[in-house]
């Protein structure tokens, strides 16, 4: 797939991995970033070229409807959507008063259901393009959950399965491709609470995404995720133990 002269939407594009996606891709593409914080989006856009900020909460139906309408009218050539926005609650199911039901609901909504909705609403626009793609930012946790990220892992496992079935569905009926980027721990504010400073640079995640697009590598295992995936295939039990050995 081409990596230049695209029009790209990045959710959660004002910080972390999303910002690095925007920084790298805006050099050769038109980029739209969206998120809940106008200040954060405007600051990010001001630091880059070819980037347009649009404030929208992907969990808010009205915001999503307005975003989709704006994209159709002002960016009719939109051909890549990077579903990057995410939410993680760090806790343990064994904790008293963990409030797991509420936390799980918030994570499933943000990390899975909001993506299903946005994808469904933007699919007709992407089908009009000569070449198009959805990119879902998943996680190593989709293969084996860590006990300090119990329901986050579940939401990413759902996204992984959705990415697979969406890919199979679209390759039979359209020219829209489906990519999934699966990073390990990344050094961002998002993961600071669980030792993100020990993780890989978000720059590497962005670089690997671009390489995956160019090579049509539909499931990209970033960094040590590649080795972890091999372990998971050989022994799911060992992968589960490895994910939880330091927790």
C-alpha atoms as one frame of an Amber mdcrd trajectory, in Angstrom:
protein
   0.000   0.000   0.000   1.208   3.506  -0.708   2.547   5.484   2.260   2.363
   8.954   0.712  -0.351  11.159  -0.784  -2.982   9.726   1.520  -5.568  11.475
   3.668  -5.366   9.932   7.125  -7.545  10.182  10.239  -5.832   9.374  13.550
  -7.978   9.069  16.668  -6.178   9.984  19.861  -3.687  11.836  17.693  -2.761
  14.574  20.142  -0.306  12.620  22.282   1.658   9.414  22.725   1.669   6.901
  19.906  -0.990   8.838  18.010   1.154  11.966  17.933   4.130  10.000  16.636
   1.926   8.528  13.912   0.888  12.061  12.944   4.454  13.358  13.086   5.803
  10.650  10.796   2.917  10.396   8.357   2.248  14.123   7.972   5.570  14.505
   6.151   4.069  12.899   3.031   0.324  12.837   3.715  -2.607  14.975   4.768
  -3.436  14.102   8.388  -6.475  14.760  10.573  -6.129  14.176  14.321  -9.026
  13.880  16.701  -9.458  13.609  20.452 -11.332  15.086  23.398  -8.882  17.861
  24.327  -8.892  20.856  22.024  -5.825  22.334  23.691  -3.833  19.145  23.245
  -4.907  18.732  19.622  -4.150  22.340  18.730  -0.728  22.135  20.353   0.055
  18.956  18.437  -1.158  20.372  15.125   0.840  23.572  15.630   4.025  21.527
  15.968   3.445  19.691  12.680   2.654  20.409   9.047  -0.299  19.135   7.017
  -2.268  18.337  10.197  -5.850  19.402  10.939  -7.266  19.019  14.472 -10.921
  18.124  15.029 -12.230  17.850  18.581 -14.377  14.749  19.005 -14.981  12.158
  21.698 -15.184   8.781  19.968 -17.480   7.550  22.744 -20.042  10.304  22.105
 -22.578   9.533  19.375 -23.168  13.191  18.498 -19.436  13.892  18.270 -18.929
  10.866  16.045 -21.806  11.857  13.769 -20.391  15.385  13.447 -16.900  14.018
  12.766 -18.147  11.679  10.041 -20.134  14.476   8.381 -17.156  16.839   8.520
 -14.867  14.260   7.003 -17.295  13.596   4.177 -17.683  17.281   3.312 -14.163
  18.610   3.937 -11.982  15.529   3.393 -13.769  13.478   0.727 -10.484  11.789
  -0.218 -10.057  10.232   3.254  -8.600   6.779   2.658  -6.847   5.666   5.872
  -8.326   5.539   9.373  -5.994   4.771  12.286  -8.022   3.705  15.314  -5.525
   4.600  18.017  -7.522   6.138  20.888  -7.585   3.887  23.917  -8.278   3.551
  27.625  -6.623   1.367  30.259  -7.485   0.809  33.923  -4.664  -0.559  36.042
  -6.029  -2.687  38.893  -6.439  -6.305  40.038  -9.606  -8.343  39.925  -8.716
  -9.661  43.386  -8.903  -6.159  44.901 -11.929  -5.477  47.087 -14.095  -2.810
  45.518 -12.240  -3.123  42.201 -15.350  -1.951  40.367 -14.405  -4.271  37.529
 -17.805  -4.116  35.843 -17.671  -0.357  35.339 -14.015  -0.367  34.339 -14.531
  -3.199  31.886 -17.496  -1.385  30.364 -15.452   1.775  29.823 -12.581  -0.147
  28.239 -14.810  -2.239  25.990 -16.580   0.918  24.850 -13.400   2.862  24.078
 -11.107   0.101  22.853 -13.631  -1.964  20.909 -17.203  -0.731  20.459 -16.252
   2.830  19.490 -14.010   1.379  16.775 -16.796  -0.831  15.461 -19.068   2.213
  15.217 -16.551   4.538  13.590 -15.461   1.855  11.147 -19.030   1.134  10.097
 -19.788   4.824   9.585 -16.608   5.576   7.610 -16.562   2.402   5.535 -18.777
   3.826   2.743 -16.389   6.771   2.318 -13.311   4.550   2.237 -14.918   2.185
  -0.277 -15.022   5.076  -2.743 -11.241   5.407  -2.751  -8.875   3.623  -5.112
  -6.894   2.303  -2.155  -7.947   2.452   1.488  -7.271   0.957   4.902  -8.310
   0.755   8.513  -5.483   0.423  11.033  -6.380  -0.820  14.509  -3.872  -0.298
  17.306  -4.164  -3.393  19.448  -1.711  -4.762  22.028   0.478  -7.663  23.041
  -2.154  -8.155  25.764  -4.503  -9.548  23.100  -2.451 -12.768  23.184  -2.125
 -13.149  26.955  -3.585 -10.921  29.692  -1.636  -9.363  32.528  -3.345  -9.339
  35.887  -2.813  -5.602  36.441  -4.569  -4.921  33.119  -7.273  -7.582  33.279
 -10.180  -6.031  31.420  -7.991  -3.899  29.150  -6.544  -7.164  27.869 -10.046
  -8.475  27.222 -10.943  -5.376  25.199  -7.797  -5.721  23.080  -8.501  -9.412
  22.506 -11.917  -8.380  21.203 -10.299  -5.796  18.926  -7.849  -8.411  17.634
 -10.690 -10.774  16.700 -12.676  -7.940  15.150  -9.678  -6.885  13.055  -9.334
 -10.416  11.722 -12.972 -10.875  10.783 -13.190  -7.357   9.306 -10.150  -8.145
   7.153 -11.678 -11.383   5.897 -15.004  -9.679   5.191 -13.559  -6.725   3.285
 -11.011  -8.602   1.221 -13.904 -10.477  -0.346 -15.998  -7.420  -1.155 -13.826
  -4.303  -1.486 -10.370  -2.771  -1.874 -10.278  -1.703   1.789  -7.442  -3.326
   3.719  -7.330  -3.952   7.452  -4.094  -3.657   9.423  -3.495  -4.359  13.096
  -0.508  -2.949  14.977   0.347  -4.821  18.166   2.898  -3.019  20.371   4.404
  -4.188  23.654   4.861  -1.743  26.538   5.477   1.733  25.076   7.092   4.707
  26.807   4.167   7.165  26.909   2.138   8.955  29.559  -0.599   6.393  28.836
   1.524   3.580  30.297   3.478   5.535  32.915   1.586   3.927  35.798   2.806
   0.436  34.893   6.418   1.303  34.133   6.100   2.733  30.659   9.536   4.305
  30.982  10.908   0.777  30.500   9.024   0.352  27.242   9.978   0.981  23.632
   9.824   4.406  22.033   6.532   5.404  20.362   8.717   6.447  17.433   9.444
   2.765  16.800   5.723   1.958  16.786   5.114   4.671  14.204   8.005   3.495
  12.065   6.807  -0.103  12.188   3.304   0.981  11.197   4.633   2.727   8.100
   6.704  -0.337   7.206   3.653  -2.571   7.632   1.592  -0.397   5.300   4.287
  -0.432   2.628   4.709  -4.206   2.850   1.002  -5.048   3.243   1.884  -6.754
   6.522  -1.589  -6.894   7.962  -0.700  -7.961  11.520   2.394  -6.123  12.719
   4.046  -7.421  15.884   6.115  -4.478  17.115   9.401  -5.015  18.971   9.438
  -7.917  21.405   5.821  -8.686  20.574   7.170 -10.788  17.699   9.037 -13.090
  20.100   6.124 -13.148  22.508   3.814 -14.227  19.691   6.104 -17.156  18.898
   6.017 -18.143  22.571   2.227 -17.860  22.561   1.966 -20.146  19.523   4.246
 -22.761  21.073   2.741 -22.610  24.569  -0.145 -20.345  25.580   0.430 -21.328
  29.207   4.051 -20.199  29.087   3.030 -16.941  27.430   0.495 -16.301  30.187
   3.107 -17.021  32.841   5.649 -14.757  31.134   3.143 -11.898  30.950   2.539
 -12.117  34.689   5.974 -13.025  36.066   6.860  -9.466  37.105   3.448  -8.458
  38.448
